[in-house]
């Protein structure tokens, strides 16, 4: 059994191309997945699979867009 990597905000920004502000707005309005808490600290992050799924969904939406 392997442990899934958890991405912190700088990596999520890199992978999605979004800004910190855009991610926070997306979390608030339900357009971006909420992070998970990491232990008893103020740290949080996103599982690799959650970001991969979100990126795939965004690519599919773009491909479905009629220009």
N, C-alpha and C positions, 0 to 999 in steps of 0.2 A: 504494500500500500504506500503510495507516495503522497506527500503533502503538497497541496496546491499553493502556488505562490500568491502572495497578497501584494497588490500594488498600492503604493502610497501616492498622494496627490501629484507630485512632480512626474511620476511615470505615467499616470493616467492622462495628464495634460499632454505629454509627449505622444502617447498612443492615439489619443482622440483628436488632437489638434485644437482642442477647446481651451478657453481661458479658465482661470479659477472662478471668475465671476459667472461665466456661462454654465459651468458645472454646478455651482451653488444655486443658480436660478433653476436649472433643470431638475435638481433634487427637490426643490421647493414645489415646482409645478408638476412633478411626476414624470418628466421627460428624460430623466437620467436616474440610474439606480442609486439607492442610498448606500453609503459605505457601512461597513461593519465595525464595531468597536474591537480594539485589540487590547485585551486585558483590562486592568483597572485604571488605565491611564487615559489621557485625552487623545491618544493616538487612534486613528482609524484608517481603513483601507478597503480596497475592493478585491475580491477574489478574481484571479486571472480569467476564469470562465465567464464571469459576469461582464467584464469589459469586452471580451472576445465576442460574446453574444450581442451586446449592445452595438459594437462596431459592425457586425454582420447585418443586423437589422437596419442600421443606417445605410449601409451599402445597398441593401435590397430596396429600400425606399427611394434612394437616388436612381437606381436602375429602373424602377417602375414609373418614375416621373416622365411625363410626356413633354418634350420640348417643342 
